[in-house]
Amino acid sequence: MIKYAQTRPLLYMQACRRKRMRHTRARNGYPSS
């Protein structure tokens, strides 16, 4: 249960970052990682 609770928010944050990166990547010049 602990692993699930810890990985859940991690995946959610990663997805949010990916969406944000796609938009702010070209503007701020972030690497497509």
KOLMI-428037 format. One record per residue (C-alpha): residue in three letters; x, y, z. Coordinates in steps of 0.25 Angstrom, whole numbers, plus 5000, padded with zeros to 4 digits. Each point is the difference from the previous one (the first is absolute). Example, Ala and Ser with C-alpha at 12.3 -4.5 7.8 and 13.67 -1.06 7.14 Angstrom:
2
ALA504949825031
SER500650144998
This chain:
33
MET500050005000
ILE501150105003
LYS500749974987
TYR498650034993
ALA499850135007
GLN501450044997
THR500049974986
ARG498750054997
PRO500350155002
LEU501349984993
LEU499449954987
TYR499050125001
MET501150105002
GLN500749944988
ALA498850014991
CYS499850155005
ARG501550034997
ARG499949934986
LYS498850084996
ARG500650135005
MET501449974994
ARG499349984986
HIS499450155001
THR501250075007
ARG501149924994
ALA500250084987
ARG499750135008
ASN501049985012
GLY500949914992
TYR499849885009
PRO500649864995
SER499049904995
SER500349905011
